[in-house]
Amino acid sequence: MIHIKTPQEIEEFKVAGSLSKAVLRRAGRMVRPGVTTYEIDQIVESFIRLHGAVPGFKGLYGFPASICASVNEEIVHGIPSNRVLQDGDIISIDTGATKGGWVGDNAWTFFVGTPSPEAKALCEVTLDCLKAGIEQAVPGNHIGDIGYAVQTLAEKHGYGVIREYVGHGVGHVMHEDPNVPNFGKRGRGVKLQAGMVIAIEPMIALGTYKNHTLGNGWTVVTNDGKPAAHYENTVAITKDGPVIITQDAEGPWCSFQGGE
Ligand code: MG
């Protein structure tokens, strides 16, 4: 069932969205060679709680942390650990905060030092995929228009579009209907209407889109070991067009470069 939000509810939702973006920026500022993903997670959880909010991910389906930290060939759902980030890594951080009863959800792939030219290009195109998907989030379009825009751009560059993990409706809980795949056909799927709030989150691989889950039951990695990127915003569909909920005073986007 799709929950339609009133304009007033969307305004309230922005509190959680703005904080979620601030959380993601806080995480990104910690990204640098020598730091562990566990250290980032600990700071993020403190940051969220200091702001009177609750980590959106911790405990969700049993996930043990406040961020998903997915490094290089890890696509999504990486568990923070004592892994030390190295110069040249890329790290996708997916995090969000629940505040005022609303759940913000956003993700960004940060550079650790200087990534390979191939990984850098992958990240830039994946962010463009997110922007292309958001442009389609207008009343009267269909879910398939979002996926089509993302998939077309990614595949034009020869990249793999992850099939098994998708965007989603978001509201009082992290995952609501409808699913928002990063692939699709124009005009297909649920018709978009004002008041829907969805997380649009392209997950794009440098090589094959085929993947598997590690023995920890969470971390999803590419089968060919090549890197993947992941960018996400929570977006409200309104009669005036898409409104990005996960933005703060600095806007909806982070820097690619961590450690600033
Ligand atoms: Mg999400």
Residues whose N, C-alpha, C, O or C-beta is under 5 A from the ligand:
A	BS01	MG	D105 A199
